[in-house]
């Protein structure tokens, strides 16, 4: 990770070549360290959720949380991860615009297509195996890496629209896609596979006993990555950070305030909330939002939080934590694959040693175990990620490193 590049999904270097480190904070004093730092924070949130997935297979929550049945500690632990995919995908769109500052649109489009296809390949192979440990696979889980790949391919064409039309298309998709919620197709419809990929979380029969589950329907995410691209000019080279920080703050605060008002009205954007038996359960119902696909009300607070954190990180980019978070966000795909395989190995070891605790799976009953394991794993995962981020900068001659 350099002070002049964005590494959300492996963008090649576009600026200086000196990596910002804890010992070299001066090299990190640009508008970009805040972006990598935010990405690093997102990776930590993701780790929390995937540790939860590992040790609570026997206590699955609904999509994304069930305010009527979920234990509050598990509910709010799960809630932390809701920021991950929206912030990451928005930053991917922003990264594409930043890459285009020193490359033609044709170059940006070509890289988006190649990178998108590579991510789809990873999802169907290495990522899928890390989740299931099943070879040959009987099912393909089309999850977030698949989703990012498809979104990048879509963005490869959308970048040719005028910026105003990009904003209009992105807003129409993000704000209006919930109008499509009543459209539910059955496998008998010839449009079922396409609709399952676009907007309806479903299972697609592939034949030969293989199935694909569209965990991340992609339509709203395409709108979000496009909006991330639209705000790119705020981060133009040489731009004054003060207006950018002010815009990000206003955007974040506006989205959060808009979410509270629209959610309270209970008229559009997600399933209705309800008054629970306790104040806590009422709050849980208010915050229980639909992620698959992401509703308008799901995206408003998550992107609002991301905008506020980005403004905060840029304002305090000289803080000792910023270079460390930025390094963690400097090789996110490496971190993603590494932590999945580490967690799967730990789970299989625990299952072999202790046997299943419920049905055929091993699990723990205390939510605090999640946080203990996160604390244990942060440093062992951070150190190789930092090494790999440095390797990408030292070995520009190894072309495939830019894709990880």
N, C-alpha and C positions, 0 to 999 in steps of 0.2 A: 504494500500500500504506500503510495507516495502522496505528497502534499498536493499534487496536481492531477489526481486521478480518482475515479469513483469505481469501486470494486463490487458493486451490488451483485452483479452476475458475471464478473470477469472481464470488465472493459479493459482494453489495452491502455497503457500509460499515455496520457495526453499532455503532461506538463513536466514538472521537475522530477528528477530521478532519485532524490535523497529521501529515504523513508523516515517519517517522523517516529521517533522513539521517545521513551521516557527520558533518555539522556540527551535528546536532541529536540527540545520543544520548539526551538525557533523555526525549524523546517516545517512544522505543522501549523504555523500561524497563517492560515488561509481560510477562505470560506468553506473549503472542502473537508477539513478535519471534522467539522460538526456533522457532516453527512455520514462519514464513516463511523463516527462515534455513536450516532443514532442507530446505525445499522448494527454496531456491536451490542448496544443495549437490547435491540430486538433479538439478537442471537441468544442473549442470556434469558430473555423471556421465553423464547422457544425451548431452551433447555429445560426450564421449569415444566413446561407442558409435556414435553416428551419423556421426562422422568416420571411425571404423573401417568402417562400412557403405559410406561413400562411396569410400574409397581401397582397400578390399580386397574389391571385388565379385568379383574373380577368385579369392579365397581364403576362401570362405564357410565358417564353422564350422557344426557341427551344432546341434541344439536342446537346450540352449543352447550347449553345448560338447562336444567329443568328446575325451575323455582319451586315446584310443588314437592319434589322428592329429594333433591340434592342436599347433602350436608353443607351448611354454610361455609365451612372451612374449605371443602373441596370445590364448592361453587366459585369462591373468590380466587382460589388458586388457579382454577381453569380460566377465570375471567382475565387474568393477567395476559394470557397468550393471545387474546383477541386482537391485540395491537400488532401482532407480528406480521401476518400476511398483508393487511392493508398498507402498513408503513413500508414494508419491503417492496411491494409492487409499485407503489407511488414513487419510491426512490429509484426503482428501475427505470421508470419513464423519465425521471429527472436525469439519470445517468446517461440515457440515450441523447438527450439534448446537449449535455455537457460534452459528450464525445463528438457531437456534431460541430462544436466550436472550432475544432481543428481538422475536421474531415468533411467531405462532401456528403450530401444526403444519400447519394448512391452508396457510398462507403458505409454510412450508418445503417441503411436498409439492408445491405448485404450482411453486415455483421449481426444485425438483429435476427435475420433468417437463419444464419449458421448457428448462432448461439441458441436460438429457440429450438432448432432441431436437435442440437446436442442435449439440451435439458430434457426434451421428451425422451430421448434415448436413455438418459440417466434414470429417469423416473421408471421406465419400463424394465430396467435391468438392475443396476446397482442399488438404487433407492428401494425399489420393490423388494429385492432380496433381503435388504437390511430390515425391513418390517416383518417379512413373513418367514425368512430362512427356508423357503420352499423352492426346490429345484427338481424338475421343471415347475414353473408356476402354474397354478390352476385359476388364478384370478389376477387381474391387474387393477391396482388402486390408482386411479387418476387423481393425484393429489396436488399439492401446492407447486412442486417443481414442474410437473406437466402443465399446470395452469400458467405459470410464468412463461414457459416456453411458447405456448399458444399465444399468449398476450404479446410477446415480443414479435412473433411472426405477424400478428395483426398490426402492431405498431409500425412494422416495416413499410406497410402501405399507407397508413394513416398520417405518417410524417409529411407526406406530400400535400396534404390539405392546407389551406391558409390557416393561420393560427386562430382566427376567430371561429372558423368552422370546426377546428379541433376542439375548442372550448365548448362550442354548442353541442357537438356530437358526444363528447365526454359527459357533459352535464345531463343531456337527455337520457343517456344510458344509465348513469348512476342514479338520477332522481326518478326516472320513469319506469325502470324495469320491473318494479313491484306491481305495476298494472298488468304484467304478464303472469302473475302468480296463479290466477284461476285456470290457466291453460295447463292441463295435465294430460299427457298422452299415454296411451297403453302400448305395449310391445307390438300390438297388431297394426299400429299406424306406421306407414312408410317413413314418416318424419320423426319417429320415436328416437332413433340413435342420435340424430342431429340435435333434437331438442334436449335430450339427456346431457349432451355435451355443453349446450349453450345455457340452459336455465333450469332443468329439472333433475335434481339429484336422483339417480336411478341406476339400475343394473342392466347392462347390455350383454346379451348372449352372443358370444363370438363364434360358437360352434366348436365341436370337438371337446366339449366339457369345459372350455375356457369362458370366463366372464370378465367384464370390465365394469368397475363401479366408479361412476363419475362423482367422486367426493367433492370436487371443486368445479361446479358449473361455471363456465368462463365469461359469460356475457358481461356481468357487472365489473369484473376485474379488467376487462378490455377498456371500459370507460374510465376506470381509475388510472390505469397506466398511461392513458392518453392525457388525462388531467395532470399527472405528474410531469409529462413532457411539456405541457402548456406553461407551467410555472418556471420552466427552465431559465428564461431571460432574467428572472430575479437574481440568478446566480452567475450572471455573465462575468467574464474576466474583467477585473479592474473596477467592478461595480462597488459602490459605497455600501458597506454592510448595514449602516443604520436604517435606511429605508427597507432593506430586506428583512431585518429583524422586526421592524414595525409591521410590515405586511404579514409576516408569519404569525406574529402575536395576534393581530386582528383576525386573521383567518382562523387560527385555532380557537380563539375566544368566541368568534361568531358561530363556528360549527358546534361548539359545546352548548352555547346558549340556544341555538336553533334546535339542537337535539332535545334539550329539556322541554322546550315549548311544544315541539311537534309530538314528542313522546307523551307528554302530559295530555295533549288533546286526544290521543288515542284514535286518530282518524285515518292515518296512512303511514306506510313505511315499514310496518312489521306487524306481527301478531299482537293483539291487545294485551296490555298489562292489567293486573287485578289487585285489589286490596286483599292481602293475605291475613292469616290469623294473628300475625305479629307485624310490627313495623319493619323488622328485618326481612321478613318474607315479602312484604310489599316492595321494599327496595330491590330485592332479588328479582321479583317479577318485572319491575321497571327496567332493570339492567339485562334481563334475559332476552338477547337479541339473536336474530337468525344469521348464521354465518354461511350456510350452504344452500343457495348462493347468498352472498352478503346483501342484506337489506340496506335500504337508504339509511335507516336509523342505526344500523350496525356500523356503517362507514362514517357517519358524521362524527361521533365521539372518538373513534379510533384515529381517524385522520386529524381531527382537531387536536388530540393529544400529541400526535406526531409533529404537527406544526409548532406547537408550543415548546416541545422538547428541542426541536431543531433551532428555534430562536434562542432558547436558554443555552444550548451547547455552544452556539456561535458567540453568544455574549460572554461566556466563561470558558473560551477555548484554551486559555492558559492554565486552567486547573489541572492538577496532576493526573486526574482520572481520564482526561480527554484523549491523550495519546494512547493510553492503554486500551480504552474502548475502541478507538479508531483502528488499532492493530487487530483487535478481535474482529472488527467489521471489514478488515482488509482482505480476508480470504474466506468469505462466508460459505462458499460451496465446499471448500476443504473442511471447514468446521462442521458443516451440515452432515457430510458423509461420515466424518470421523466420529461424531457423537452418536449417530445412529448405530454404527457398528459396535462402539463401546457399550452402549446401552443394551443392545441385543446380546452381546457376549456375557454381560453381567446377569442378564435375565436368565439365559440358558444355564449358567453356572448355578444360580440360585435354585432354579427348577430341578437340576440334577442333585443338588445337595439336600434340599428340603422337601422336594416333591410338590405336587399341586396343593393349593389351599382351598380351591373351589373349582369343581369340575375338572378341567384339564390344565388350568393355569395356576401360576404362582402369584401371590400378591400379599400386600401388607395392609393393615387396617388403620394405621395412623397417618394422617396427612402430614404430620411433622417429618415423617420419613422422607417425603419428597424434598423438603428443604434441606435436610441433612445431606442427602445424596447430591443435590445441586452444589452445596458448599464443598463437598469432597471432590467433585468433578471439575470445578471451574479451572483450577490451576493446571491439572493434567491435560485438559483440553486446550487451554490457552497457550501453553508453551509450544506444542507442535504447530499450532495455527500461526503463532508469531514467526516461527522458523519458516513456515511455508510462504507467508507473506513476504519475508525477506528474500527467499529463493526466487520468487517471481520477479523481483526487481533486479536481482543479480544475474539471472539467466534469461535475458531477453532473447537469446538465440534458440531457446526451446519453445517453439511456437505453441504447443498444446497447453503450456502452463497458464496461458491467458484465459483458458476456458474453465479453469477450476477456481 
